[in-house]
Amino acid sequence: DKPRPLLVSMHGYSGSGKTWASGKLLQAMPAISLRSDVVRKRMFGLGETEPSGAGLGEGVYNEQSTRAVYERLFELAGRLLDWGYNVILDATFLARRERALAMSVATAAGVPFVLAHAEARSAIVSSRVKRRAIVANVASEADAEVLAHQQEFGSKLTAGELERTVRIRTDGWVDWDHVLDEITMVAHRA
């Protein structure tokens, strides 16, 4: 009897280490990762690392575009879960609405839902975002302005969400076996 698939949604600010952590999870568990930065670029006809030229809340980053990107992520995730694959959604998930929609995708597919919260010291998060803004060949276009906006307007996890959350500190050594054990525990509780 094949085990039920699992939906893991990354969570955290730009620069928190979500993509790095999702890559490590991908190596540790068989899964397919869907990254919002890459899906967004493809939806708007851009290369994976091609700059969009859009500022905060503009163009490919306006509210309508962002909703469309999340809808596409959820559509793809639902299909993959139905086909029996574990799915990792690599996006900030800072809006409660987006987290609720991700959970509804898992519920509709009859699979457990886990939030993987990536976090690091504030100075490290800022440093990562600044460094990434000057390095070519990255899909994310988040800069210091985007990070400040996320920190001001991102909604805190609810008590119910915290019960489904596994915390991953990305500014030091990570015991990935322990993280996987926690994900499994949360998934069984769900």
C-alpha positions in Angstrom: 0.0 0.0 0.0 1.6 3.3 -1.2 1.8 6.0 1.5 -0.4 9.1 1.0 1.4 12.1 -0.5 2.0 15.2 1.5 1.8 18.9 0.8 4.6 21.0 2.3 4.3 24.8 2.0 7.4 26.8 2.7 6.8 30.0 4.8 9.0 33.0 5.5 10.4 36.3 4.4 12.5 36.7 1.3 16.1 35.8 2.4 14.9 33.5 5.2 16.3 30.4 3.4 13.1 29.0 2.0 14.5 27.9 -1.4 17.7 26.5 0.2 15.6 24.6 2.7 13.1 23.3 0.1 16.1 22.1 -1.9 17.4 20.2 1.1 13.9 18.7 1.7 13.8 17.7 -2.0 17.0 15.7 -1.5 15.7 14.1 1.6 12.2 13.1 0.5 10.9 12.2 -2.9 8.9 15.3 -3.9 8.3 17.8 -6.7 9.0 21.5 -5.8 7.0 24.3 -7.3 8.7 27.7 -6.8 6.6 30.8 -7.1 9.5 32.9 -8.5 10.0 30.4 -11.4 6.3 29.9 -12.0 5.8 33.7 -12.1 8.6 34.2 -14.7 7.2 31.4 -16.9 3.6 32.7 -16.7 4.8 36.1 -18.0 7.1 34.8 -20.7 10.4 35.5 -18.9 13.4 33.3 -18.5 13.9 31.9 -15.0 16.5 34.4 -14.0 15.5 37.3 -16.4 14.6 40.5 -14.5 11.0 41.7 -15.0 11.8 45.3 -14.4 8.7 45.6 -12.2 8.9 47.2 -8.8 7.0 46.4 -5.6 3.3 45.9 -6.4 3.9 46.6 -10.1 3.5 44.5 -13.3 4.2 40.9 -12.7 4.2 41.6 -8.9 0.9 43.4 -8.7 -2.0 41.9 -6.7 -3.7 40.4 -9.7 -0.5 38.8 -11.0 0.4 37.4 -7.6 -3.1 35.9 -7.2 -2.7 34.3 -10.7 0.7 32.9 -9.7 -0.7 31.3 -6.5 -3.7 29.9 -8.4 -1.3 28.3 -10.8 0.8 26.9 -8.0 -2.3 25.4 -6.4 -3.6 24.0 -9.7 -0.3 22.2 -10.3 0.0 21.1 -6.7 -3.5 19.6 -6.8 -2.7 17.7 -10.0 0.6 16.3 -8.6 -1.0 15.3 -5.3 -3.8 13.5 -7.2 -1.1 11.6 -9.1 0.5 10.5 -5.8 3.5 12.9 -5.6 4.7 14.8 -2.5 4.7 18.5 -3.3 6.7 21.3 -1.8 5.4 24.8 -2.5 8.3 27.3 -2.4 6.8 30.7 -1.8 6.6 33.2 1.0 3.0 32.4 2.1 3.0 35.5 4.2 -0.7 36.2 3.6 -3.2 34.1 5.7 -5.5 33.8 2.6 -2.7 32.1 0.6 -1.9 29.7 3.5 -5.7 28.9 3.8 -5.9 28.2 0.0 -2.8 25.9 0.2 -4.4 24.0 3.1 -7.6 23.7 1.1 -5.6 22.1 -1.8 -4.3 19.5 0.6 -7.8 18.9 2.1 -9.3 18.5 -1.4 -6.6 15.9 -2.3 -7.1 14.2 1.1 -3.5 14.6 2.1 -1.7 16.1 5.1 -0.6 19.8 5.0 2.6 21.0 6.7 4.0 24.5 6.9 7.8 24.6 6.8 8.8 27.9 8.4 12.3 29.1 7.4 13.9 31.6 9.7 17.3 33.2 10.3 18.6 36.2 12.3 17.3 39.5 10.9 20.8 40.7 9.9 21.4 37.5 7.9 18.1 37.8 6.2 18.8 41.4 5.2 22.3 40.5 4.1 21.0 37.7 1.9 18.5 39.9 0.2 21.0 42.7 -0.4 23.6 40.2 -1.8 20.9 38.6 -4.0 19.9 41.9 -5.4 23.3 42.5 -6.9 23.9 38.9 -8.1 22.7 37.9 -11.6 21.3 34.4 -12.3 18.7 34.2 -9.5 15.0 33.9 -10.0 13.9 36.0 -7.0 13.8 39.8 -7.5 13.1 40.6 -3.8 15.2 43.5 -2.5 15.4 45.5 0.7 12.1 47.4 -0.1 10.3 44.1 -0.7 11.6 42.6 2.6 10.6 45.7 4.6 7.1 45.4 3.0 6.9 41.7 3.9 8.0 42.4 7.5 5.4 45.2 7.9 2.4 43.5 6.2 2.9 39.7 6.5 0.3 38.1 8.7 1.4 36.1 11.7 0.7 32.4 11.8 -2.5 31.5 13.6 -2.6 29.0 16.5 -4.0 26.4 14.1 -1.3 27.0 11.6 1.4 26.8 14.3 0.2 23.2 15.0 1.0 22.3 11.4 4.4 24.2 11.4 7.9 22.8 11.4 10.5 25.5 12.1 13.8 25.4 10.1 16.7 27.7 11.3 18.7 28.4 8.1 21.5 30.4 9.7 23.3 27.4 11.2 23.7 23.7 11.0 20.4 21.8 10.3 19.7 18.3 11.4 17.6 17.2 8.3 16.7 13.9 9.8 15.1 15.7 12.7 13.3 18.1 10.4 11.9 15.1 8.4 10.9 13.4 11.6 9.0 16.6 12.6 7.4 16.9 9.2 6.2 13.2 9.5 4.9 13.8 13.1 3.0 16.9 12.0 1.6 15.1 8.9 0.4 12.2 11.1 -1.4 14.6 13.4 -3.1 16.4 10.5 
